[in-house]
Amino acid sequence: MKKFVAFGVVLVIAGILVYFFSTKNSDDDLPGKDNDSEQVYDTTEPSLDYSATLVDVTDGENIRGVNTLGSASGEAIAGLDSGRYSLVASFSGLPDPDDEDFYEGWVMRLDPPRVVSTGRIEKNGDQFFNIFSSNENLLDHSLYVLTLEPDDDDPSPADYILEGKFVNLYK
């Protein structure tokens, strides 16, 4: 049941992402502006073709005051929208971190090794989520990792909480 709720939340967030990327905020679109050129709008939806089921890798251990009991989980989806990389992830079973710590998302490429932060995880009500986009195509970063980070200005990943490998939904 928790997986269905988490997947439902991912779909809602994906819908928000579609709306976010399809909305144009330009001064040229304001009333009263004299536009000499014809407006062209991209009506295609983002192609979120990659999915990762995120599993708890803590073995139920207490990590800096956080204990998922080994049962946290999540789902991440990623793809391209007009050449722009988009990612949405949602999580369940995550306890609030201590005041000095925060959760952070990452996409990783194994060969050659590279890690890219997808930012701090946000919380809305009881739900944690990660929404990220980049002009760089990161589809070759086939692993998503959620970490627990100390607020120490160290830019590298700290303690792994969840991870999952992206798979193409249409292959």
Secondary structure, DSSP 8 states (H G I E B T S, - for coil): -HHHHHHHHHHHHHHHHHHHHH----GGGSTT----S---------EEEEEEEEEE-STT--BTTB--TT--EEEEEEEEETTEEEEEEEEES-----TTEEEEEEEEEETTEEEEEEEE-EEETTEEEEEEEESS--TT--EEEEEEEESS---S--EEEEEEE-EETT-
